[in-house]
Amino acid sequence: MSGAYMIRTGVLEDAEAVLDVQNSVISEGEYFIAVSEEFNKTPEQQRDWLRRLLENERETIIVAEMNDEVVGWIAFQSENRKRMSH
């Protein structure tokens, strides 16, 4: 891929594109925690996950776009563990 990338905070409308990227990555390798047969999240479930993430002031998602297409993402999620609370 060549061209300019844009990095931005994700929005709810990114849910399906984020799911597509996730499915693509999972299907590429045998060394991931999940295998494609196990990962069957629906677009609705993905939107619910993203909505909860965006509503939490301690969590966020960053997406990378190229040519107005989401090509990557990373989520920062809080945990309910004392050592993960920073």
C-alpha positions in Angstrom: 0.0 0.0 0.0 1.2 3.4 -0.8 -0.3 6.8 0.0 -1.0 8.9 3.0 -2.4 7.4 6.2 -4.6 9.2 8.6 -4.7 8.2 12.3 -7.8 9.2 14.2 -10.1 8.3 17.1 -12.6 5.6 16.0 -16.3 6.3 15.9 -19.3 4.0 16.0 -19.6 4.1 12.2 -16.2 2.3 12.0 -17.6 -0.9 13.6 -18.0 -3.0 10.5 -14.7 -1.8 9.0 -12.9 -2.7 12.2 -14.6 -6.1 12.2 -13.5 -6.7 8.6 -9.9 -5.9 9.5 -10.1 -8.2 12.5 -11.5 -11.0 10.4 -8.8 -10.5 7.8 -6.0 -10.6 10.3 -7.3 -13.6 12.1 -7.6 -15.5 8.8 -3.9 -14.8 8.0 -2.1 -16.7 10.7 -2.0 -19.9 12.7 -0.3 -18.2 15.7 -3.2 -16.0 16.8 -5.2 -16.7 19.9 -8.4 -17.0 17.9 -8.9 -18.9 14.7 -11.4 -17.8 12.1 -13.7 -20.7 12.8 -14.0 -19.5 16.4 -14.4 -15.8 15.7 -17.9 -15.2 14.6 -18.8 -11.8 15.9 -21.7 -10.2 14.1 -21.7 -6.6 12.9 -24.3 -5.9 15.7 -22.1 -7.4 18.3 -19.2 -5.4 17.0 -21.2 -2.1 17.2 -22.2 -3.0 20.8 -18.6 -3.6 21.7 -17.5 -0.4 20.1 -20.3 1.6 21.7 -19.4 0.4 25.2 -15.7 1.1 24.5 -16.5 4.7 23.3 -18.8 5.4 26.2 -16.1 4.5 28.8 -13.9 7.5 29.5 -11.0 5.2 30.2 -11.1 3.4 26.9 -10.6 4.4 23.3 -10.0 3.0 19.8 -7.6 4.5 17.3 -8.0 3.7 13.6 -5.6 4.0 10.7 -7.2 5.1 7.3 -5.8 5.1 3.9 -7.9 6.4 1.0 -10.9 6.7 3.3 -10.7 3.0 4.2 -9.9 1.7 7.7 -6.8 -0.5 7.3 -5.9 -1.0 10.9 -6.9 -0.3 14.5 -5.9 -0.6 18.1 -8.2 -0.6 21.2 -7.2 0.6 24.6 -9.4 -1.1 27.1 -9.5 -0.9 30.9 -9.6 -3.9 33.0 -11.1 -4.5 36.4 -7.8 -5.4 37.9 -5.9 -3.1 40.3 -2.6 -3.5 38.4 -4.3 -2.7 35.1 -6.1 0.4 36.4 -3.6 3.1 35.2 
